[in-house]
Amino acid sequence: MKLYETVIGLEVHVELATKSKIFCSCSTEFGGEPNSHCCPICIGLPGTLPVLNKKVVEYAIAAGLALNCSITQKCKFDRKNYFYPDLPKAYQVSQLYLPLCRNGYIEIETEAGKKRIGIHEIHIEEDAGKLIHDAFEDGSLIDYNRCGIPLIEIVSEPDMRSPQEVIAYLEKLKMILQYLGVSDCKMQEGSLRADINLSVRELGSNQLGVRTEMKNMNSFKAIARAIEGESKRQIELLEANKAVIQETRRWDDKLNTSISMRSKEDAKDYRYFPDPDLPPMEISQEWIDQIKGRQPELRDEKVERYQRDYGIPAYDASIITGIKKLAELFEETVEICGKAKEVSNWIIVELMRLLREEEMEAEDICFAPVNLAKLIQLIEEGKINRTVAKEVFEHIFKENVNPEEYVEQHDLSLVSDDGLLRSVIEKIILENPKSLEDYRNGKDKVIGYLVGQTMKEMKGKADPSMVKDIIYDLLNP
């Protein structure tokens, strides 16, 4: 069998986080009653005229700058003509000839080291509505709420060769867009979707094979499986001396296979022409410089700064900065309590554990950083031990409780009364003569047992180190 190489390029559609749609004032909020977020403009009634949302262009420029693109200062909108029932105008406003951003790149980490993935272009366009297929009625319902929501389409070069590289690219892209604040990138809500353009060729060849496109993928796991499945299908065709047909296919994750939808269209099939209702855009260098000046610190810069300024390890920094919400929580908490390593440990261990157990996304964290800072301060001051702190943190995580009030209300403060602890420990030693005998015979392990019994008696409200010191003192008069 010949050796083959998979060649992959992506078209990533990203819904922008503007409050209103691209050409009208309708809400972009996710959900809502069907057809409640639309108007004559976004459903394309005759006689209406679009008005461009300036924030859309600003967000698109910000994304282009972060992805190392050049900005097209004189650009325009084009009509892409086709009939879909969820796009009632029978055309989509997009950019074919003069996309806003071009010739960029991002770097990803691979097993072989860093790799640069080219960005061919980023263009602005409007989203279509949503079809809800009703198998019982043998028909489809249309919700136009999504119609006219602003998108940027990020078109990569065919530089990826494996599912691992594709996922690394998407994760890096998602992270950058979230840090910029231009999109929430919630794939489950359709805010980030990917079309996979894939072909295979003999290893070592410079000729591109015939590609297929799998559209509207919104799960990293499904994307990885789709790439593996479609690559295998094309290789099997070539091995059987059959032709790969250029077409659009749909990935069925349950059947673990791709299914043909239609032949792949070319640009000429869409009959593009300049939109007569939207004047060309002229973007000044001054505006570009203003947007560039407002760009936030991105993940790679944060990793370096966290190690330099906070003194935390590279591993900790990479975990925390991997999600914007975690980075914000870390910085705000450290600003309050000044204990960077302690904050890092609580986020990486306890917070990540609770997120997994509750099957939550980091974006859904709702507790205030000041409450985590107060919890750390209670530990530092010796008012609670770490066992109690973990219990309190769960309530902070779930209910955003004030830890100081919670500890007081539930009587969880550590007992630091030396006399009380001595009387409890003396009682435990008297009740465990075998432990005393074992200790005198050189078995130091009994210390741990006695500490455990004391903590049990004190219901966890004792400082283990203080308990240990008192036990040593009593066993060695």
C-alpha positions in Angstrom: 0.0 0.0 0.0 1.2 3.5 -0.8 1.9 6.1 1.9 -0.5 9.0 1.8 -0.6 12.5 3.4 -3.7 14.3 4.4 -4.0 18.0 3.5 -6.4 20.1 5.5 -7.6 23.7 5.4 -10.4 25.2 7.5 -13.1 27.8 7.0 -14.0 28.9 10.5 -17.2 30.9 11.0 -17.3 33.0 14.1 -20.4 34.9 15.4 -19.3 38.3 16.7 -20.3 39.5 20.1 -22.1 42.7 19.1 -25.4 43.6 20.8 -27.2 44.1 17.5 -27.1 42.5 14.1 -24.8 43.5 11.2 -27.3 45.6 9.2 -30.2 46.3 11.7 -30.8 46.9 15.4 -32.3 43.5 16.1 -30.9 41.7 19.2 -28.1 39.0 18.7 -29.0 37.4 22.1 -28.9 33.6 21.8 -32.3 31.9 22.3 -35.6 33.7 22.6 -38.9 32.8 21.1 -38.6 31.8 17.4 -38.7 34.7 15.0 -38.8 37.3 17.9 -35.3 38.8 17.1 -36.0 39.8 13.5 -37.3 42.7 11.4 -38.1 43.6 7.8 -34.3 44.3 7.2 -32.9 41.0 8.4 -35.7 38.9 6.8 -35.2 40.7 3.5 -38.5 42.4 2.8 -38.6 44.5 -0.4 -37.9 48.2 0.0 -35.6 47.9 3.1 -32.0 49.2 3.2 -29.1 47.9 5.3 -27.0 50.1 7.6 -23.6 48.7 8.5 -22.9 48.1 12.2 -19.5 49.9 12.9 -18.7 47.6 15.8 -18.7 44.6 13.4 -15.9 46.1 11.4 -14.0 47.1 14.6 -14.2 43.5 15.9 -13.1 42.1 12.6 -10.1 44.4 12.4 -9.1 43.4 16.0 -9.2 39.8 15.0 -7.2 40.4 11.9 -4.5 42.3 13.8 -4.3 39.5 16.5 -3.9 37.0 13.7 -1.1 38.9 12.0 -3.1 40.0 9.0 -2.8 43.0 6.8 -5.9 45.2 6.8 -7.5 46.1 3.4 -8.2 49.8 3.9 -10.4 50.1 0.8 -12.8 47.2 0.7 -16.5 46.5 -0.1 -19.3 44.0 0.3 -20.5 41.5 -2.4 -23.7 39.6 -2.9 -23.4 35.8 -2.9 -26.5 34.6 -4.7 -28.1 31.4 -3.8 -31.5 30.2 -2.5 -31.6 28.7 0.9 -35.0 28.7 2.7 -33.3 30.1 5.9 -32.0 33.1 4.0 -35.1 34.8 2.6 -33.3 37.4 0.6 -31.9 34.6 -1.7 -28.5 36.2 -1.4 -25.9 36.6 1.4 -23.9 39.7 2.0 -20.3 38.7 2.1 -16.8 39.8 0.8 -15.2 37.9 -2.1 -13.0 40.3 -4.0 -11.7 42.6 -1.3 -11.8 40.8 2.1 -11.1 43.0 5.1 -8.0 41.0 6.4 -5.5 39.0 4.4 -2.2 37.1 4.6 -2.0 36.4 8.3 -0.8 33.4 10.4 -0.8 31.8 13.9 1.7 29.5 15.4 0.6 26.2 17.0 2.5 23.7 19.2 3.0 20.2 17.6 5.0 17.2 18.6 7.7 18.4 16.2 7.7 21.9 17.7 6.1 25.1 16.6 4.4 25.3 13.3 3.0 28.3 11.4 -0.5 28.0 9.9 -1.3 30.6 7.3 -4.5 32.7 7.3 -5.5 33.3 3.7 -8.2 35.9 4.6 -10.8 37.0 7.0 -14.0 38.4 5.6 -17.2 39.7 7.1 -20.6 38.3 6.2 -24.1 37.8 7.6 -25.4 34.5 9.2 -28.4 32.7 7.9 -31.5 31.5 9.9 -32.1 28.1 11.3 -34.1 25.2 9.9 -35.9 22.9 12.4 -36.8 19.6 10.7 -40.0 18.0 11.8 -40.0 14.3 11.0 -43.5 13.8 12.2 -45.0 16.5 10.0 -42.6 15.7 7.1 -41.6 19.4 6.9 -39.3 22.1 8.2 -39.8 25.1 10.4 -37.8 28.3 10.1 -36.4 30.5 12.8 -35.0 33.8 11.5 -33.6 34.9 14.8 -30.0 34.1 13.7 -30.5 35.8 10.3 -28.2 38.8 10.0 -26.0 38.0 13.0 -22.5 39.2 12.1 -19.9 36.6 11.2 -16.3 36.6 10.3 -15.1 33.8 8.2 -11.4 32.9 8.9 -10.0 31.0 5.9 -6.7 29.1 6.6 -4.2 27.9 4.1 -4.1 24.1 3.5 -1.2 23.9 6.0 -2.5 21.2 8.4 -1.8 17.5 8.1 -3.5 15.8 11.0 -6.5 16.0 13.4 -4.0 17.0 16.2 -2.8 20.0 14.2 -6.4 21.0 13.4 -7.5 20.9 17.0 -4.4 22.8 18.1 -5.2 25.4 15.5 -8.8 25.7 16.5 -8.0 25.9 20.2 -5.4 28.6 19.6 -7.9 30.5 17.4 -10.7 30.2 19.9 -8.5 31.4 22.8 -7.3 34.5 20.8 -10.9 35.4 19.9 -12.1 35.0 23.5 -9.2 37.1 24.9 -10.1 39.8 22.4 -13.7 39.7 23.5 -15.0 39.7 19.9 -16.9 36.4 20.3 -17.8 34.0 23.1 -17.0 31.1 20.8 -19.6 28.8 22.4 -19.6 26.0 19.9 -22.7 24.4 21.5 -24.6 27.6 20.5 -23.1 27.8 17.0 -20.9 30.8 17.8 -17.9 28.9 16.3 -18.3 26.5 13.5 -15.8 25.0 11.1 -15.9 23.7 7.5 -13.2 21.1 6.8 -11.6 21.1 3.3 -9.7 17.9 3.0 -7.8 16.0 0.4 -5.2 13.2 0.3 -2.1 12.7 -1.8 0.9 10.4 -2.0 3.5 11.2 0.6 6.1 13.5 -1.0 3.9 14.8 -3.8 3.5 18.6 -4.2 0.2 18.2 -6.1 -3.0 18.8 -4.2 -5.6 16.1 -4.4 -9.3 16.5 -5.1 -10.9 18.0 -1.9 -14.2 17.5 -0.2 -15.8 19.9 2.2 -17.6 18.9 5.5 -19.7 21.8 6.7 -20.8 23.3 10.0 -18.8 21.1 12.4 -19.2 22.4 16.0 -17.4 19.9 18.2 -13.6 19.3 18.5 -14.1 15.6 19.0 -16.4 15.3 16.0 -14.0 17.3 13.9 -11.1 14.9 14.8 -13.2 11.9 14.0 -14.5 13.4 10.7 -10.9 14.1 9.5 -9.8 10.5 10.3 -13.0 9.1 8.7 -12.9 11.2 5.5 -9.1 10.7 5.1 -9.6 6.9 5.3 -12.5 7.0 2.8 -10.5 9.0 0.2 -7.4 6.7 0.6 -9.6 3.6 0.1 -11.0 5.2 -3.1 -7.5 5.9 -4.5 -6.3 2.4 -3.6 -9.2 1.0 -5.6 -8.3 3.2 -8.5 -11.5 5.2 -8.1 -11.8 9.0 -8.3 -12.5 11.3 -5.4 -15.4 13.6 -6.3 -15.2 17.3 -5.4 -18.3 17.7 -3.3 -19.9 18.9 -0.1 -20.4 16.2 2.5 -22.0 15.9 5.9 -20.4 14.1 8.8 -22.6 11.8 10.7 -21.0 11.3 14.1 -23.4 8.4 15.0 -22.6 6.4 11.9 -19.0 7.5 11.9 -19.0 8.3 8.2 -19.4 11.2 5.8 -22.5 11.4 3.5 -22.6 13.2 0.2 -24.9 16.3 0.1 -24.2 18.0 -3.2 -21.5 18.8 -5.7 -19.1 21.4 -4.6 -19.9 24.9 -5.9 -17.3 27.3 -7.4 -17.3 31.0 -7.0 -18.9 31.5 -10.4 -21.9 29.4 -9.3 -22.8 32.1 -6.8 -22.8 35.0 -9.3 -21.0 37.4 -7.0 -21.4 41.1 -7.7 -20.8 44.3 -5.5 -23.7 45.0 -3.2 -25.5 48.1 -4.6 -27.0 49.0 -1.2 -23.7 49.2 0.7 -21.1 51.8 -0.2 -17.4 50.7 -0.2 -15.5 51.1 3.1 -12.5 53.3 3.6 -10.6 52.4 6.7 -8.2 55.0 8.0 -4.8 54.1 9.4 -5.7 56.2 12.4 -8.6 53.9 13.2 -6.5 50.8 12.8 -3.9 52.3 15.1 -6.6 53.0 17.7 -7.8 49.4 17.6 -4.3 48.1 17.8 -3.6 50.3 20.9 -6.6 48.8 22.6 -5.7 45.2 21.9 -5.5 43.2 25.2 -2.7 41.1 26.4 -3.0 37.6 24.8 -2.2 34.2 26.2 1.5 33.9 25.2 2.3 37.2 26.7 0.5 36.3 29.9 2.4 33.0 30.3 5.7 34.9 30.2 4.4 37.7 32.6 3.0 35.2 35.1 6.3 33.4 35.4 8.3 36.7 35.6 6.0 38.8 37.9 4.2 36.2 40.0 7.0 33.6 40.1 4.7 30.6 39.3 5.9 27.7 37.2 5.4 27.5 33.4 3.0 24.6 33.8 0.7 26.6 36.2 0.9 29.6 33.9 -0.1 27.6 30.8 -3.1 26.0 32.6 -4.5 29.2 34.0 -4.0 31.3 30.8 -5.6 28.5 28.7 -9.0 29.9 29.5 -9.6 33.7 29.7 -12.1 33.3 32.6 -9.4 31.5 34.7 -6.8 34.1 33.9 -9.2 36.9 35.0 -10.1 35.0 38.2 -6.4 34.5 39.0 -5.3 38.1 38.4 -8.2 39.6 40.4 -7.7 37.2 43.3 -4.0 37.8 43.5 -4.6 41.6 43.3 -6.7 41.2 46.6 -4.6 38.7 48.6 -1.1 38.8 47.0 -0.6 35.0 47.2 0.0 34.1 43.6 1.2 30.5 44.1 -1.6 29.8 46.6 -4.3 31.1 44.2 -2.7 29.1 41.3 -3.0 25.9 43.4 -6.6 26.4 44.2 -7.5 27.1 40.6 -5.5 24.2 39.1 -6.5 21.6 41.7 -9.8 22.3 43.5 -11.5 24.6 40.9 -10.7 22.3 38.0 -11.9 19.3 39.9 -15.2 20.9 40.6 -15.6 22.0 37.0 -15.1 18.4 35.9 -17.5 17.0 38.5 -20.2 19.5 37.8 -19.6 19.2 34.0 -19.3 23.0 33.8 -17.4 25.3 31.5 -15.0 27.8 33.1 -17.1 30.6 31.5 -19.9 29.6 33.8 -18.0 30.3 37.1 -20.0 32.8 39.1 -18.2 33.3 42.4 -16.4 36.5 43.3 -12.6 36.5 43.4 -12.8 38.3 46.8 -14.3 35.2 48.3 -11.4 33.0 47.2 -9.0 35.6 48.5 -10.7 35.6 51.9 -10.5 31.8 52.0 -6.8 31.9 51.4 -6.4 34.5 54.1 -8.3 32.4 56.6 -5.8 29.5 55.9 -2.8 31.9 56.2 -4.1 33.2 59.5 -4.5 29.7 60.9 -8.3 30.1 61.4 -9.2 27.0 59.4 -7.2 24.0 58.1 -7.1 22.8 54.5 -9.6 20.1 55.0 -12.2 22.6 56.2 -11.1 25.0 53.5 -11.9 22.5 50.8 -15.4 22.1 52.2 -15.9 25.9 52.3 -14.5 26.3 48.8 -17.2 24.0 47.4 -19.8 26.3 48.9 -18.0 29.3 47.4 -18.0 27.6 44.0 -21.7 26.6 44.1 -23.3 29.4 46.1 -20.7 32.3 46.1 -20.8 32.3 50.0 -18.6 34.7 52.0 -16.1 32.3 53.6 -15.7 34.3 56.8 -19.4 34.3 57.4 -19.8 30.7 56.5 -17.0 29.6 58.8 -18.5 31.6 61.7 -22.1 30.4 61.0 -21.1 26.7 60.9 -18.6 26.9 63.7 -15.7 25.7 61.6 -12.9 27.8 63.1 -9.8 25.9 64.3 -9.5 25.2 68.0 -6.2 26.7 69.1 -6.8 26.4 72.9 -3.7 24.5 74.1 -5.4 23.4 77.3 -8.4 22.0 75.5 -6.4 20.2 73.0 -4.1 18.7 75.7 -7.1 17.4 77.6 -8.6 15.8 74.5 -5.3 14.2 73.5 -4.5 12.9 77.0 -8.0 11.2 77.0 -7.2 9.6 73.6 -3.8 8.3 74.8 -5.4 6.8 77.9 -8.0 5.1 75.7 -5.2 3.7 73.4 -2.6 2.0 75.7 -1.5 -0.2 72.9 -0.5 2.9 70.9 1.6 4.2 73.9 3.3 0.8 74.2 4.1 0.7 70.4 5.6 4.2 70.5 7.8 3.2 73.4 8.9 0.2 71.4 10.0 2.6 68.6 7.0 2.5 66.3 6.6 6.2 65.3 3.7 5.4 63.0 1.3 5.6 66.0 1.8 9.4 66.0 -0.2 9.5 62.7 -2.9 7.3 64.2 -3.2 9.5 67.3 -3.3 12.7 65.2 -6.2 11.1 63.2 -8.1 10.1 66.3 -7.7 13.7 67.7 -8.9 15.3 64.5 -11.9 12.9 64.5 -12.7 13.9 68.1 -12.3 17.6 67.2 -14.5 17.1 64.1 -11.6 18.4 62.0 -11.4 21.7 63.8 -7.8 21.4 65.0 -4.5 22.3 63.5 -2.8 19.0 62.7 0.7 20.4 63.2 -0.3 21.8 66.7 -1.9 18.4 67.6 1.3 16.6 66.5 3.4 18.8 68.7 1.3 18.3 71.7 1.3 14.5 71.1 5.1 14.5 71.0 5.2 16.5 74.1 2.9 14.2 76.0 4.7 11.0 74.8 8.1 12.4 75.7 7.7 14.1 79.1 
